[in-house]
């Protein structure tokens, strides 16, 4: 049998999926930042900047969709703990090649908010695609990545450090 440190946390001793028991973990302030990229043609970017897309303002719709999705992460990702988020924000920067979406999630809990931040960024990106697909079907999404996390036993992580 593997030592406790090398055991998979989301699998029991018989190999069945399980939710990790965080009952004994300390409640700490947790923060996570994630990003997603949406790549589109310069023509679509121009329509986005000029607020000339047929479905209205895709940036606001994507921002709200990301916030809503982050709050529902435990309903979408089977083994995630439901968390009471204390903050969730989405920012979208339109760049020459498309859009960069950043999601920031915070809570005070026994487990982290990485999945909430990544879900929020992902769904905001999907929503931006949905709002722009009428003028361009070849839009791509990705990469999606965790930029930073803090709080809890594992400490601070920052991508690239």
Buried (B, 14 or more C-beta within 10 A) or exposed (E): EEEEEEEEEEEEEEEEEEEEEBEEEEEBEBBBBBBBBBBBBEEBBEBBEEEEBEEEEBBEBBBEBBBBBBBBBBEEEEEBBEBEBBEBBBBBEBEEEBBBBBBBBBBEBBBBBBBBBBBBBBBBBBBBBBBBBEBBEEBEBEEBEBBBBBBBEEEEBEEEE
